[in-house]
């Protein structure tokens, strides 16, 4: 049960990081 919870949390963090990286790549060239 604990392993599944950790895996879910890791997946959520990875998705959040991917979304942030995508937004960064989209909006950074506009500001610079």
C-alpha positions in Angstrom: 0.0 0.0 0.0 2.8 2.4 0.9 4.7 1.6 -2.3 1.7 2.4 -4.4 1.2 5.7 -2.5 4.9 6.6 -3.1 4.6 5.7 -6.8 1.5 7.9 -7.2 3.2 10.8 -5.5 6.3 10.4 -7.7 4.1 10.3 -10.8 2.3 13.4 -9.7 5.6 15.2 -9.1 6.9 14.2 -12.5 3.8 15.4 -14.3 4.0 18.7 -12.4 7.6 19.1 -13.3 6.9 18.3 -17.0 4.1 20.9 -17.0 6.3 23.5 -15.4 9.1 22.8 -17.9 6.7 23.0 -20.8 5.3 26.4 -19.6 8.9 27.6 -19.0 9.9 26.7 -22.6 6.8 28.4 -24.0 6.9 31.6 -22.1 10.7 32.2 -21.7 11.4 33.1 -25.4 8.6 35.6 -25.2 10.1 37.5 -22.2 13.7 37.4 -23.5 
